[in-house]
Amino acid sequence: MTNRAFPMKNVIFCDAQKTPTGYDDEVLVDEITVNLIMILAGPHGQDQRRRLGAAVASPSTGILWNNEMDDFSTPHHPNAFGIPPSPANFIRPGKRPMSSQSPLIIFDKTPGNRAKRVLAVGGAGGSTIISGVAGVALHSLLLNANVKQAVDAPRLHNQLYPNTTSYEPNFPQAYLTDLKNRGHIMKRVQNLTVVTAAERAVDGQLYANSDFRKGEESSPAGY
């Protein structure tokens, strides 16, 4: 945690949920480039932020144009996921938009394991990617769930703006009641982010799970 971000720890409590004004709203700009991501979205590399993309098709090919520009912040307007505009993400010449993409590759560096890869996780779903990917990793690494259990487990999401905590059906009621008692505004949704994960299990075999939340597109295209 950076020195500038550390004070945030003093305003986050486990026993209560504050309103957005109770947290520091300073935007921290990461001035160090540390991302290296390769993405092929869709069968032809087309990235659609929302269903039907920009809702405009090419008159010559009929292919839907994407709406990746929505990843930029527009002054005075929240994005498609309800997140308010951030000056650090305003459109400028030569800039790329910020993204919630949070792919994880986790290694076991126990002596003798030669930094063996044990888990890879990636997701789709805008601002819900971060909580979805983190949740799958936590289920796998801390709760000893296999990759099937970790991906299929019901999810929870809160992004502060809007200040609601979304949860999927079958999320344990005891936890929902406890969160409500702590001041969370609860909202049931059918599905949150879509996460795909692969793990190297203790038996040395590789296992993968494609999220059922993607419906008929959750099956692998090939092997």
N, C-alpha and C positions, 0 to 999 in steps of 0.2 A: 504494500500500500504506500503510495507516495506521500510526502510530507504535506502536500496541499490537500489531498483527499482524506488524510487521517482524521481531521476534525469532524468529518461526517459521522464517525463512529460514536461520537458523544451525543448525537441527536437521534440515534436509532435504538429503540428499546424492544425487548422481546415481549413485554407484557402490555403493549399498547400500540395502536395505529394512529399516527398523527394525520392532520390534514396536510395538503401539499405545502401550505405556507409555513409549516413547522420544520421544514427541511431547508437546507441551504440550496438555493436555486442557481448557484454559480456554475457556469458551463466550463469544464476543464478541457482545454484543447491539448490533445496528445501531439507533441511536436516531433516525436520519433516514429519513423515508419518501421513497423514490425510485422506487417501483414503480407503474406504470400499465399494467395488462394487461387485454385484452378477450379472453374465451375463450368459444367455443361448442363444447362437447365432445359428440360424438355427434349423431345426426340431430335430437334434440329438446332439446339443451342439457344432457343428463344427464351428469354426471361420475362415472365409475366408477374408483376407485383400483385395483381388481383385477377380474379377470373375475368376473362375476355380482354385482359390487358388494358389498352387505351380505348377499347370499344370502337376502334376505327380499323378497317381492313384496307390493305393495299388494293387499289382499283385494278392493277395488272395481274397480281398473283392471288389475291384473296386471302393472303396471310395476315393474321391479326398483328398489328403493331404493338410493341410492348409499352409499358408505362413506367419504366425504370426511373424516369426523371422524378417520380413521386418520392424517391429516396432523398432528394434534396428538400430542405425546408423552404416554405414559402412564407414571407413576412405576413403576420396577422392571420394565418390560416393553419390549423392543425392538419396533419397528414391523414391518410386513409385509416390509420389505426388510432387516431385521437391524440397523438403526441403533439404538443405545442411546438411552434417553430423555434429552432436553435440558431442564433447568429453564426455559430461556428460551422453550420451546415447550409448557409445560404448559397445560392448559385453564383459562381464566379468563373471567369474564363480559366480554363486549364484545370479545374477542380473535378474530382470524382465525388459522388455522393457518399455520405456515411451509410453504413449498413449494420443490421443486427446479426449478420452472418457470424456464427460462433462455432465453427468446426473444431472438434477436439480429437487429438491423438494422444493417448495416455500410455506411458511406458512404465514397466516394472524395472527399476534400477537396482534391485536387490543384488548384492555381489554374487556373481556366477550366472546371472540371467542375461548378461550382455545387452542391457537396455531393451529387453524384449517388448514388443508392442502387445498390449493386452486389451485395448479398447479403442474403437474409433466411432465417433458420433457426429452426426450432422442433421440439420433441420431446415424446414421451410415454414414460413408463416409470419413474416414481418417481425414486429416487436415481441411476439411470443416465442421466437426462436431461442432467446437467451435462457428463459426459465425452462423451456422444454428440454433443451440439450443438457442443461445443468441437472435437471431432475432425473433424467435417464442415467447420467453418470453417477449421481449420488446413490440411486437405487442399486446400481451395479457394484460400485466400489465400497460403499459403506453399509448397505443393507444386504449384500451378498445375493442379490437377485440375478438370475441368468438374463441373457439379452432379451429373451422373449418376455419375461416378467417385467423387466425394466422399461421396455418400450410400451407395453400394453397397459401399464399402471395408469390410473386416472391422474390428471394433472391439475395444477393450480397456477394462477398467473396474476401478478399485480405489477403494473408499470407506473403507479402513482398518478399519472395523468392519462385517462381519467382515474380518479381515486376509487376504483372498485377492484375487488378480488374475484376473479372468474374461476370457476371450478367445473370440472366435468362430472357427468353422472357417475355414481358409484364411488365418489370420493368419500372416505370414512366420515360418517356424520359427527363423530366425537370431535374430530379436528375442525370441522366446519362450525360447530357450536362454539368451540373455544375461540376461534378466530373472530366470530361475531361478537363474543363477549369482550374481546380486546379492541373493538371499535371498527373492525373491517366491515365494509359494505359488500355483501356477498351477491354474486350474480352467477346463476347456472347457465352454462353454454354446452352445446352438444359436443363440439370438438375444439381443441386449441391447436397448437402447432403439430406439424407432421415431422416425426423424427425417424431416422434410419440409423441402425447401429450394427457393428460387428465386433465380436470379442474372440480372444483366444482363451478358451476355458482351461481349467486346471488339468484336464485330460490331454491338453495339447492340441485339441481340435479347434477349427474355426467355425463359429456359428454367427448367423446374421438374422436380423428381423426387420422387415419392411412394414412400416406402420399401417395398421388396419384402418386408421383414420383417413387414409387416402382413397378408400373405397376400392373400386374395380381397378385402379391403377397401382394398387399396392403389391401386385404380383411382380416378381422379377421378369425382366425382358429376356433374359438368357443366362447361361452359365459359362 
